[in-house]
Amino acid sequence: MRRSVIIFLVIFVAIVFGGLELARWNAARLRDKLAQTFETPTPAPSAPRREDCTLACDRLRICGHPGAGSDCPRLCREGWTHEKALCVQKAACEEIDERCFLQTTEISCAEACARARECRLLDRGQDCDALCRKEWNQEKRRCLTETPCEEISSACTPAAANTPCNDFCGRLIDCGLVKTANEPDCLDSCLTVDDPLLRDCAARVSCETIELVCLAGNYDPACLDACDRAARCGALGDIALDYCPAVCLQRPDEACRQVCRKLISCDMEKEETDCAIVCTTDLADEARQCILEQPCSDIDRVCFGQGPDVCRMACDKAIACGFETDGDACYATCKESNDMQLVGCILGLPCQAIPQMCFR
């Protein structure tokens, strides 16, 4: 009995010590495994190949992405991973930012829209989330969240300050045609559709006539010049200068077209547009009919009466104002050119205004 107890105790002790040693051995293995896991550096992401960067940058260019450009291949090779370059190649244009560039530290649409609402940049009912996903890249989102509200319109746009597009959109905002909150969209559109004639028109006409004149399907910038000249020569009649370009575009009627073609064929006018606006605003129906019926040599005498020699009067005034020294040469040039608008301008203005208003 006593022997059996001693044997049991020996076996028990052996089992206990064996278990402790096994536990120590397992713990040692676990420590070694953990040490290997944390001490072994994670392999660095593989750098993209040159051809991958070329294809990725071509994709950005096709998608009109702001990351495209001459520096794109270099930035790709130096800062992207192989996986990012492949992502850009394969992603749909509208998904490139979200799938390939969005990091945990970057700005989500929820954050950008919260800021837009805080700064009152959205129209009532506007779907900011859809707008953000479609049009706001990370650069714009970060600008929205990091810029004071009052500076967002000028700072968070793709255009640099003081460009023609800034002036154009500023003019539309001043005229109430574009809301301040929509200035970035206006600038984007202006930069995409480069239309210097439209920008020039908006700067020259009144706010009330920008849509009527500048956006007319038959807009012709010559009408602005013709109206300026007609105003200088006092030939606008009852039509206000602001609405003269609209009249020029929508009229003249066919009678004025025929009158002007006749006067040009008689060497009495040079430009049909200039002539047409004067005819429309300041030529009676009887005078128009007379011009069409008379031979060239009789138009002045029959249709306008034999008035004073306006060429002589204009040249005498030009000499008195110090613009001319040879009266005979001036008179011959006036008769040859028959530019009655210039003559009227000289006769109708004081000396100091003539160089700027008549000789432009």
KEKE-3310 file (N, C-alpha, C; in steps of 0.2 Angstrom, whole numbers, plus 5000, padded with zeros to 4 digits):
npx = (5004:5009:5019:5013:5007:5018:5023:5013:5014:5026:5024:5014:5021:5030:5022:5017:5028:5033:5022:5024:5036:5033:5023:5032:5040:5031:5027:5039:5041:5030:5034:5045:5039:5031:5040:5047:5037:5034:5047:5051:5053:5039:5037:5041:5029:5028:5036:5029:5031:5039:5032:5019:5016:5016:5004:4995:4995:4991:4978:4973:4974:4965:4953:4952:4957:4963:4976:4983:4996:5012:5020:5015:5020:5033:5029:5021:5031:5039:5031:5019:5012:5014:5002:4993:4995:4990:4977:4973:4973:4963:4951:4935:4932:4925:4927:4940:4946:4940:4942:4956:4964:4959:4963:4963:4966:4961:4948:4931:4916:4905:4911:4916:4903:4897:4904:4902:4888:4889:4895:4886:4885:4878:4863:4846:4839:4849:4858:4871:4880:4880:4885:4897:4904:4904:4911:4920:4936:4950:4958:4949:4940:4948:4952:4940:4937:4947:4948:4944:4926:4923:4933:4932:4926:4935:4947:4946:4945:4948:4954:4966:4969:4963:4961:4954:4943:4939:4936:4925:4916:4914:4908:4896:4891:4890:4880:4869:4867:4873:4874:4884:4888:4889:4900:4912:4908:4904:4917:4923:4916:4919:4933:4933:4925:4932:4929:4932:4925:4912:4916:4921:4909:4901:4907:4906:4892:4877:4871:4857:4856:4865:4861:4851:4859:4873:4871:4864:4858:4863:4873:4885:4900:4903:4892:4893:4903:4898:4887:4894:4900:4890:4884:4893:4893:4880:4869:4860:4847:4831:4834:4841:4858:4861:4852:4855:4864:4856:4846:4853:4856:4844:4837:4844:4829:4825:4824:4834:4845:4846:4847:4859:4868:4866:4872:4885:4889:4889:4900:4898:4897:4906:4906:4894:4888:4889:4883:4870:4865:4864:4855:4844:4841:4841:4836:4824:4809:4806:4818:4825:4819:4821:4835:4836:4830:4836:4850:4868:4875:4865:4861:4865:4861:4847:4841:4846:4846:4855:4866:4877:4895:4901:4913:4922:4920:4923:4937:4941:4939:4947:4959:4959:4959:4971:4974:4976:4986:4986:4974:4969:4973:4967:4953:4952:4954:4944:4933:4935:4935:4922:4917:4905:4901:4913:4915:4904:4906:4918:4913:4903:4909:4919:4936:4945:4940:4940:4951:4951:4938:4934:4944:4948)
npy = (4994:5006:5007:5009:5021:5029:5027:5033:5046:5049:5048:5058:5069:5069:5071:5084:5092:5089:5095:5108:5111:5109:5119:5130:5128:5129:5143:5149:5146:5154:5167:5168:5167:5179:5189:5187:5191:5205:5210:5208:5218:5225:5222:5235:5244:5240:5249:5258:5253:5261:5260:5258:5270:5278:5274:5276:5290:5294:5289:5298:5310:5308:5307:5320:5323:5333:5329:5325:5329:5337:5334:5322:5309:5308:5311:5300:5289:5293:5294:5285:5269:5253:5247:5258:5264:5254:5254:5267:5265:5256:5261:5268:5285:5294:5287:5287:5296:5292:5278:5276:5287:5291:5292:5288:5299:5309:5320:5317:5317:5320:5328:5339:5343:5347:5358:5366:5369:5375:5387:5392:5390:5383:5380:5381:5365:5359:5345:5341:5330:5322:5332:5334:5321:5320:5332:5338:5336:5330:5340:5352:5348:5348:5362:5368:5364:5369:5383:5400:5405:5416:5417:5407:5407:5414:5407:5393:5389:5384:5393:5406:5421:5436:5433:5433:5425:5426:5440:5440:5431:5438:5450:5444:5440:5453:5458:5450:5439:5427:5417:5420:5409:5400:5403:5395:5385:5393:5398:5386:5383:5393:5392:5380:5382:5392:5408:5422:5432:5432:5436:5448:5455:5454:5463:5475:5479:5484:5477:5473:5470:5459:5446:5447:5452:5447:5433:5430:5421:5425:5434:5447:5454:5466:5474:5480:5489:5496:5503:5510:5519:5525:5532:5541:5549:5554:5548:5539:5542:5540:5528:5520:5519:5507:5498:5498:5488:5476:5480:5481:5468:5462:5469:5477:5480:5473:5483:5492:5485:5484:5498:5501:5493:5499:5512:5508:5503:5514:5520:5528:5523:5512:5501:5489:5485:5496:5506:5500:5501:5515:5518:5511:5517:5531:5535:5541:5534:5539:5544:5533:5526:5536:5535:5522:5524:5534:5539:5536:5548:5558:5556:5563:5576:5575:5567:5571:5584:5600:5604:5613:5613:5600:5594:5604:5611:5602:5600:5613:5615:5604:5610:5621:5615:5610:5598:5596:5602:5604:5610:5608:5596:5588:5591:5585:5572:5569:5571:5561:5549:5550:5549:5552:5549:5551:5564:5570:5567:5574:5587:5588:5587:5594:5601:5594:5581:5575:5567:5555:5550:5551:5546:5533)
npz = (5000:5005:4996:4984:4985:4985:4972:4965:4969:4964:4950:4949:4952:4942:4931:4934:4934:4921:4914:4917:4911:4898:4896:4898:4887:4876:4879:4877:4863:4858:4862:4854:4841:4841:4843:4831:4822:4825:4824:4812:4797:4788:4771:4759:4750:4733:4720:4706:4689:4675:4663:4668:4675:4664:4657:4667:4669:4656:4657:4667:4660:4649:4656:4661:4673:4687:4691:4680:4669:4665:4675:4680:4677:4684:4697:4699:4698:4709:4720:4720:4723:4715:4715:4716:4704:4695:4699:4695:4681:4678:4684:4683:4676:4685:4697:4701:4710:4722:4723:4721:4726:4738:4755:4772:4779:4771:4764:4767:4757:4766:4776:4768:4763:4775:4779:4768:4770:4782:4778:4770:4756:4748:4737:4740:4744:4736:4731:4739:4742:4730:4721:4726:4725:4711:4707:4716:4719:4729:4732:4731:4741:4753:4753:4755:4768:4775:4773:4778:4778:4771:4762:4753:4740:4732:4735:4733:4720:4703:4695:4694:4703:4696:4683:4666:4667:4680:4681:4672:4678:4690:4685:4681:4693:4700:4692:4696:4689:4692:4706:4721:4728:4717:4710:4709:4700:4689:4685:4682:4671:4662:4660:4654:4642:4632:4629:4622:4616:4621:4635:4633:4628:4639:4648:4641:4639:4647:4662:4661:4648:4645:4644:4633:4623:4623:4624:4613:4599:4586:4589:4586:4587:4580:4581:4593:4592:4581:4587:4597:4589:4582:4593:4596:4585:4586:4581:4585:4588:4595:4602:4616:4621:4628:4623:4610:4604:4604:4595:4584:4582:4580:4571:4557:4546:4530:4521:4526:4524:4510:4507:4512:4505:4493:4495:4498:4486:4479:4484:4495:4508:4519:4528:4530:4542:4551:4543:4543:4556:4558:4548:4553:4565:4563:4550:4540:4533:4520:4516:4515:4504:4494:4492:4487:4475:4468:4456:4460:4459:4462:4475:4487:4484:4481:4490:4503:4502:4497:4507:4518:4515:4522:4523:4521:4532:4542:4540:4542:4556:4561:4558:4566:4578:4579:4573:4560:4547:4533:4524:4511:4508:4518:4514:4502:4505:4513:4504:4496:4504:4509:4522:4532:4544:4552:4549:4555:4568:4571:4569:4579:4592:4606:4604:4612:4614:4602:4597:4605:4603:4590:4582:4584)
capx = (5000:5013:5023:5008:5006:5025:5023:5008:5016:5032:5021:5010:5026:5033:5017:5016:5034:5033:5017:5027:5041:5029:5021:5037:5043:5026:5028:5045:5040:5026:5038:5049:5035:5029:5046:5048:5032:5035:5054:5053:5050:5034:5040:5039:5025:5032:5036:5027:5035:5039:5026:5013:5015:5014:4997:4990:4995:4987:4971:4971:4973:4958:4947:4952:4958:4968:4982:4986:5000:5019:5024:5012:5025:5038:5026:5019:5037:5042:5026:5014:5013:5012:4994:4989:4996:4986:4970:4971:4972:4957:4945:4931:4934:4922:4929:4947:4948:4937:4945:4964:4968:4956:4966:4960:4967:4958:4942:4926:4911:4901:4915:4916:4897:4895:4907:4898:4882:4890:4897:4880:4888:4873:4857:4841:4838:4854:4861:4878:4884:4881:4889:4904:4906:4905:4915:4925:4942:4952:4961:4944:4937:4952:4951:4933:4937:4953:4948:4938:4920:4923:4938:4932:4924:4941:4953:4944:4943:4953:4957:4970:4966:4963:4961:4948:4937:4938:4933:4919:4911:4913:4903:4889:4889:4888:4874:4864:4865:4876:4875:4891:4889:4890:4906:4917:4905:4905:4924:4925:4913:4923:4939:4932:4923:4936:4925:4934:4920:4907:4918:4921:4903:4898:4910:4904:4885:4874:4868:4851:4856:4870:4857:4848:4864:4879:4869:4859:4861:4866:4878:4890:4903:4903:4886:4895:4907:4894:4883:4898:4902:4883:4883:4898:4891:4874:4865:4856:4840:4827:4836:4846:4864:4861:4849:4857:4866:4850:4843:4858:4856:4837:4836:4839:4825:4828:4825:4840:4850:4846:4849:4867:4871:4866:4877:4892:4890:4890:4906:4896:4898:4911:4904:4886:4885:4889:4878:4863:4863:4863:4849:4839:4840:4841:4835:4817:4807:4806:4825:4827:4816:4824:4841:4835:4827:4841:4857:4873:4877:4860:4858:4866:4857:4840:4838:4848:4847:4862:4867:4884:4900:4903:4920:4926:4919:4927:4944:4943:4939:4953:4965:4958:4960:4978:4975:4978:4989:4985:4967:4967:4974:4961:4947:4952:4954:4937:4928:4937:4932:4915:4916:4901:4901:4919:4914:4899:4910:4922:4909:4899:4913:4924:4942:4949:4937:4940:4956:4949:4931:4933:4950:4949)
capy = (5000:5012:5007:5011:5028:5032:5027:5038:5053:5050:5049:5064:5075:5070:5074:5091:5095:5089:5100:5115:5112:5109:5126:5134:5127:5133:5150:5151:5146:5159:5173:5169:5169:5186:5193:5187:5195:5212:5213:5208:5223:5224:5224:5241:5243:5240:5255:5257:5253:5267:5260:5258:5277:5281:5272:5279:5297:5294:5288:5304:5315:5306:5308:5327:5324:5338:5326:5324:5335:5335:5331:5316:5303:5309:5310:5293:5285:5294:5294:5281:5262:5249:5245:5264:5265:5250:5256:5272:5263:5252:5264:5273:5292:5297:5284:5288:5299:5288:5271:5276:5292:5293:5289:5289:5306:5314:5323:5314:5321:5322:5333:5344:5346:5350:5364:5370:5371:5380:5393:5394:5389:5378:5383:5377:5359:5356:5338:5342:5324:5321:5337:5333:5315:5322:5338:5340:5332:5330:5347:5356:5347:5351:5369:5370:5363:5373:5390:5404:5405:5422:5417:5401:5408:5416:5403:5386:5388:5382:5399:5410:5428:5442:5431:5435:5422:5429:5446:5438:5428:5444:5454:5441:5440:5459:5459:5446:5433:5421:5418:5420:5402:5396:5406:5390:5382:5398:5398:5380:5383:5399:5389:5374:5385:5398:5412:5429:5437:5433:5439:5455:5458:5455:5468:5481:5480:5484:5471:5471:5467:5454:5440:5449:5453:5443:5426:5430:5416:5429:5439:5449:5459:5472:5478:5484:5494:5501:5507:5515:5524:5529:5536:5547:5553:5557:5544:5534:5544:5538:5522:5521:5516:5501:5493:5498:5481:5472:5483:5480:5461:5459:5473:5481:5476:5472:5490:5495:5481:5487:5505:5501:5490:5504:5517:5505:5502:5521:5523:5533:5520:5507:5495:5488:5485:5503:5509:5498:5503:5522:5518:5509:5522:5538:5537:5541:5529:5543:5545:5526:5525:5540:5532:5516:5526:5539:5536:5538:5555:5562:5554:5568:5582:5574:5564:5574:5592:5602:5607:5616:5609:5598:5592:5610:5613:5598:5602:5620:5613:5600:5614:5626:5611:5608:5591:5596:5608:5605:5610:5606:5588:5586:5591:5580:5565:5569:5570:5554:5544:5552:5546:5557:5548:5554:5571:5572:5566:5580:5593:5587:5586:5599:5599:5589:5575:5572:5562:5549:5548:5550:5543:5526)
capz = (5000:5005:4989:4978:4986:4983:4965:4963:4970:4959:4944:4949:4952:4935:4926:4935:4931:4914:4911:4918:4906:4891:4896:4897:4880:4872:4880:4873:4856:4857:4862:4848:4835:4842:4841:4823:4819:4826:4823:4804:4794:4783:4765:4757:4744:4727:4716:4699:4683:4671:4658:4672:4676:4658:4656:4672:4668:4650:4659:4670:4655:4646:4661:4663:4680:4688:4692:4674:4667:4663:4681:4682:4677:4689:4703:4700:4700:4716:4726:4720:4723:4709:4715:4714:4696:4692:4701:4690:4674:4678:4687:4679:4677:4691:4703:4702:4717:4728:4723:4720:4730:4744:4761:4778:4781:4766:4766:4764:4755:4772:4779:4764:4763:4781:4779:4763:4773:4787:4775:4766:4749:4744:4735:4744:4741:4732:4733:4740:4741:4723:4718:4729:4722:4704:4705:4721:4720:4736:4733:4733:4748:4758:4753:4758:4776:4779:4772:4781:4774:4767:4757:4749:4733:4729:4736:4732:4713:4698:4692:4698:4704:4691:4676:4662:4669:4687:4679:4669:4683:4695:4682:4681:4700:4701:4689:4699:4685:4695:4713:4724:4729:4711:4707:4706:4694:4683:4683:4679:4664:4658:4659:4649:4636:4632:4624:4624:4613:4627:4641:4631:4627:4646:4651:4638:4639:4653:4666:4659:4641:4644:4641:4627:4617:4623:4623:4607:4594:4581:4592:4582:4591:4576:4583:4599:4589:4577:4592:4600:4584:4581:4598:4595:4579:4587:4576:4589:4588:4601:4605:4621:4619:4631:4619:4603:4601:4603:4589:4578:4581:4578:4565:4553:4541:4523:4518:4527:4520:4503:4507:4514:4499:4488:4497:4498:4479:4477:4488:4500:4514:4519:4532:4530:4549:4553:4540:4545:4563:4557:4545:4557:4571:4561:4543:4539:4527:4514:4514:4512:4498:4490:4491:4483:4468:4464:4454:4465:4459:4464:4482:4492:4482:4481:4496:4509:4501:4496:4513:4518:4513:4528:4523:4522:4539:4547:4540:4545:4563:4562:4558:4572:4584:4579:4571:4553:4545:4526:4523:4505:4508:4522:4511:4496:4508:4516:4499:4493:4508:4510:4529:4535:4552:4555:4549:4560:4575:4572:4570:4585:4598:4607:4602:4617:4614:4596:4596:4608:4601:4583:4578:4587)
cpx = (5004:5018:5019:5007:5012:5025:5019:5011:5022:5029:5017:5015:5029:5028:5017:5022:5035:5028:5020:5032:5038:5026:5026:5040:5038:5026:5034:5044:5035:5029:5042:5045:5033:5034:5048:5043:5033:5042:5055:5049:5045:5037:5037:5035:5030:5031:5033:5032:5034:5032:5019:5011:5013:5006:4993:4990:4991:4979:4969:4969:4966:4952:4947:4953:4964:4975:4986:4991:5007:5022:5021:5017:5030:5035:5023:5025:5039:5037:5021:5016:5011:5005:4990:4989:4991:4978:4968:4970:4966:4951:4941:4933:4932:4924:4936:4949:4946:4941:4953:4967:4965:4960:4962:4960:4964:4951:4936:4921:4906:4905:4914:4909:4895:4898:4904:4892:4883:4892:4892:4882:4883:4866:4852:4839:4843:4857:4869:4882:4885:4885:4896:4907:4908:4910:4920:4930:4944:4955:4955:4941:4941:4952:4945:4934:4942:4953:4943:4932:4921:4928:4937:4930:4931:4947:4952:4942:4949:4957:4961:4967:4967:4964:4955:4942:4935:4934:4926:4914:4909:4908:4896:4887:4886:4881:4868:4862:4868:4876:4882:4893:4891:4896:4911:4914:4905:4912:4926:4922:4917:4929:4938:4930:4926:4932:4926:4929:4914:4909:4919:4914:4900:4901:4908:4897:4883:4871:4862:4851:4861:4866:4854:4853:4869:4877:4864:4863:4865:4871:4884:4894:4904:4897:4888:4899:4903:4890:4888:4899:4895:4882:4887:4896:4883:4868:4860:4848:4837:4829:4842:4852:4864:4858:4850:4860:4861:4846:4847:4857:4849:4835:4843:4835:4828:4828:4832:4846:4851:4849:4857:4871:4872:4872:4884:4894:4892:4896:4904:4896:4903:4909:4896:4884:4884:4883:4871:4861:4861:4856:4843:4836:4838:4839:4827:4815:4807:4813:4828:4825:4819:4831:4841:4833:4832:4847:4862:4874:4872:4858:4859:4861:4850:4837:4840:4848:4854:4863:4874:4889:4903:4910:4924:4926:4923:4934:4946:4943:4945:4959:4965:4960:4967:4979:4977:4981:4988:4978:4965:4968:4969:4955:4947:4951:4946:4932:4929:4934:4925:4913:4912:4900:4907:4918:4909:4902:4914:4918:4905:4903:4918:4931:4946:4946:4938:4945:4954:4942:4930:4939:4952:4949)
cpy = (5006:5013:5010:5019:5032:5033:5032:5045:5054:5052:5056:5070:5075:5073:5082:5095:5095:5094:5107:5116:5113:5116:5131:5134:5131:5140:5153:5152:5152:5166:5174:5170:5176:5190:5193:5191:5202:5215:5213:5213:5221:5226:5230:5240:5244:5246:5253:5257:5259:5266:5260:5266:5280:5280:5275:5286:5298:5294:5295:5310:5314:5308:5316:5328:5329:5335:5325:5330:5333:5332:5324:5310:5303:5308:5303:5289:5286:5293:5289:5274:5259:5248:5252:5265:5261:5252:5262:5270:5260:5256:5268:5280:5294:5293:5284:5290:5294:5281:5271:5281:5293:5289:5291:5296:5311:5315:5319:5319:5324:5328:5339:5347:5349:5357:5369:5373:5376:5387:5396:5395:5385:5382:5378:5371:5356:5350:5339:5336:5322:5325:5336:5327:5316:5327:5340:5335:5333:5337:5352:5355:5349:5358:5371:5369:5367:5380:5394:5405:5411:5422:5411:5402:5410:5411:5396:5385:5386:5387:5403:5417:5432:5439:5433:5432:5424:5436:5445:5436:5434:5448:5451:5441:5447:5461:5455:5440:5427:5422:5417:5413:5398:5399:5401:5387:5387:5398:5392:5380:5388:5396:5384:5377:5392:5403:5419:5434:5438:5437:5447:5459:5459:5461:5475:5483:5481:5478:5469:5468:5462:5448:5441:5449:5448:5435:5425:5425:5419:5434:5440:5455:5466:5476:5483:5490:5499:5505:5512:5521:5528:5534:5542:5552:5556:5554:5539:5536:5543:5532:5523:5517:5509:5496:5493:5491:5477:5474:5481:5472:5459:5463:5474:5477:5476:5478:5493:5491:5483:5494:5505:5498:5495:5509:5514:5505:5509:5524:5528:5530:5514:5500:5494:5488:5492:5507:5507:5500:5511:5522:5516:5514:5529:5540:5536:5536:5533:5543:5538:5525:5530:5537:5526:5518:5530:5536:5539:5545:5560:5561:5560:5574:5581:5572:5567:5582:5594:5607:5611:5611:5606:5596:5598:5612:5609:5599:5608:5619:5609:5605:5619:5622:5609:5601:5590:5602:5610:5605:5607:5598:5585:5586:5586:5573:5564:5568:5563:5548:5544:5549:5552:5556:5551:5562:5574:5572:5572:5586:5593:5587:5592:5596:5593:5582:5571:5567:5555:5546:5547:5547:5536:5521)
cpz = (5000:4999:4984:4979:4984:4976:4962:4963:4965:4952:4943:4948:4945:4930:4927:4932:4924:4911:4912:4912:4899:4891:4895:4890:4875:4872:4876:4866:4854:4857:4856:4842:4835:4840:4834:4820:4819:4824:4815:4801:4789:4776:4762:4751:4737:4723:4709:4694:4679:4666:4662:4673:4670:4656:4661:4671:4661:4652:4663:4665:4651:4650:4663:4670:4681:4690:4686:4673:4666:4669:4683:4682:4683:4696:4705:4702:4707:4721:4726:4721:4716:4709:4714:4707:4693:4693:4696:4683:4673:4680:4682:4681:4684:4697:4705:4709:4723:4729:4724:4724:4737:4750:4767:4781:4777:4768:4763:4762:4761:4775:4775:4763:4769:4781:4774:4766:4778:4784:4770:4758:4745:4743:4739:4740:4736:4735:4733:4739:4734:4719:4720:4725:4714:4702:4709:4722:4728:4737:4735:4740:4753:4759:4756:4766:4779:4778:4775:4776:4769:4761:4752:4742:4729:4729:4733:4724:4709:4695:4696:4698:4698:4684:4673:4665:4676:4686:4676:4674:4688:4692:4682:4688:4702:4698:4691:4694:4687:4702:4716:4725:4723:4707:4704:4700:4688:4681:4679:4671:4659:4656:4653:4642:4635:4627:4625:4621:4618:4633:4639:4631:4634:4649:4648:4638:4646:4656:4663:4652:4640:4641:4634:4621:4617:4621:4617:4602:4588:4583:4587:4585:4587:4578:4589:4596:4585:4582:4595:4595:4582:4586:4598:4590:4580:4583:4579:4589:4595:4605:4610:4619:4622:4626:4611:4600:4600:4596:4583:4577:4578:4572:4562:4548:4534:4520:4519:4524:4513:4502:4508:4508:4494:4489:4497:4490:4476:4480:4493:4507:4513:4522:4532:4537:4552:4550:4542:4551:4562:4554:4549:4562:4569:4554:4542:4533:4521:4511:4511:4505:4492:4488:4486:4475:4464:4462:4460:4465:4462:4472:4487:4490:4483:4487:4503:4508:4500:4502:4513:4517:4520:4529:4524:4529:4544:4546:4543:4553:4565:4563:4564:4578:4584:4576:4564:4552:4537:4525:4517:4505:4512:4518:4505:4499:4510:4510:4496:4497:4509:4517:4533:4542:4555:4555:4554:4567:4576:4573:4577:4592:4599:4605:4606:4617:4608:4595:4599:4605:4594:4579:4581:4582)
residu = (MET:ARG:ARG:SER:VAL:ILE:ILE:PHE:LEU:VAL:ILE:PHE:VAL:ALA:ILE:VAL:PHE:GLY:GLY:LEU:GLU:LEU:ALA:ARG:TRP:ASN:ALA:ALA:ARG:LEU:ARG:ASP:LYS:LEU:ALA:GLN:THR:PHE:GLU:THR:PRO:THR:PRO:ALA:PRO:SER:ALA:PRO:ARG:ARG:GLU:ASP:CYS:THR:LEU:ALA:CYS:ASP:ARG:LEU:ARG:ILE:CYS:GLY:HIS:PRO:GLY:ALA:GLY:SER:ASP:CYS:PRO:ARG:LEU:CYS:ARG:GLU:GLY:TRP:THR:HIS:GLU:LYS:ALA:LEU:CYS:VAL:GLN:LYS:ALA:ALA:CYS:GLU:GLU:ILE:ASP:GLU:ARG:CYS:PHE:LEU:GLN:THR:THR:GLU:ILE:SER:CYS:ALA:GLU:ALA:CYS:ALA:ARG:ALA:ARG:GLU:CYS:ARG:LEU:LEU:ASP:ARG:GLY:GLN:ASP:CYS:ASP:ALA:LEU:CYS:ARG:LYS:GLU:TRP:ASN:GLN:GLU:LYS:ARG:ARG:CYS:LEU:THR:GLU:THR:PRO:CYS:GLU:GLU:ILE:SER:SER:ALA:CYS:THR:PRO:ALA:ALA:ALA:ASN:THR:PRO:CYS:ASN:ASP:PHE:CYS:GLY:ARG:LEU:ILE:ASP:CYS:GLY:LEU:VAL:LYS:THR:ALA:ASN:GLU:PRO:ASP:CYS:LEU:ASP:SER:CYS:LEU:THR:VAL:ASP:ASP:PRO:LEU:LEU:ARG:ASP:CYS:ALA:ALA:ARG:VAL:SER:CYS:GLU:THR:ILE:GLU:LEU:VAL:CYS:LEU:ALA:GLY:ASN:TYR:ASP:PRO:ALA:CYS:LEU:ASP:ALA:CYS:ASP:ARG:ALA:ALA:ARG:CYS:GLY:ALA:LEU:GLY:ASP:ILE:ALA:LEU:ASP:TYR:CYS:PRO:ALA:VAL:CYS:LEU:GLN:ARG:PRO:ASP:GLU:ALA:CYS:ARG:GLN:VAL:CYS:ARG:LYS:LEU:ILE:SER:CYS:ASP:MET:GLU:LYS:GLU:GLU:THR:ASP:CYS:ALA:ILE:VAL:CYS:THR:THR:ASP:LEU:ALA:ASP:GLU:ALA:ARG:GLN:CYS:ILE:LEU:GLU:GLN:PRO:CYS:SER:ASP:ILE:ASP:ARG:VAL:CYS:PHE:GLY:GLN:GLY:PRO:ASP:VAL:CYS:ARG:MET:ALA:CYS:ASP:LYS:ALA:ILE:ALA:CYS:GLY:PHE:GLU:THR:ASP:GLY:ASP:ALA:CYS:TYR:ALA:THR:CYS:LYS:GLU:SER:ASN:ASP:MET:GLN:LEU:VAL:GLY:CYS:ILE:LEU:GLY:LEU:PRO:CYS:GLN:ALA:ILE:PRO:GLN:MET:CYS:PHE:ARG)
# end
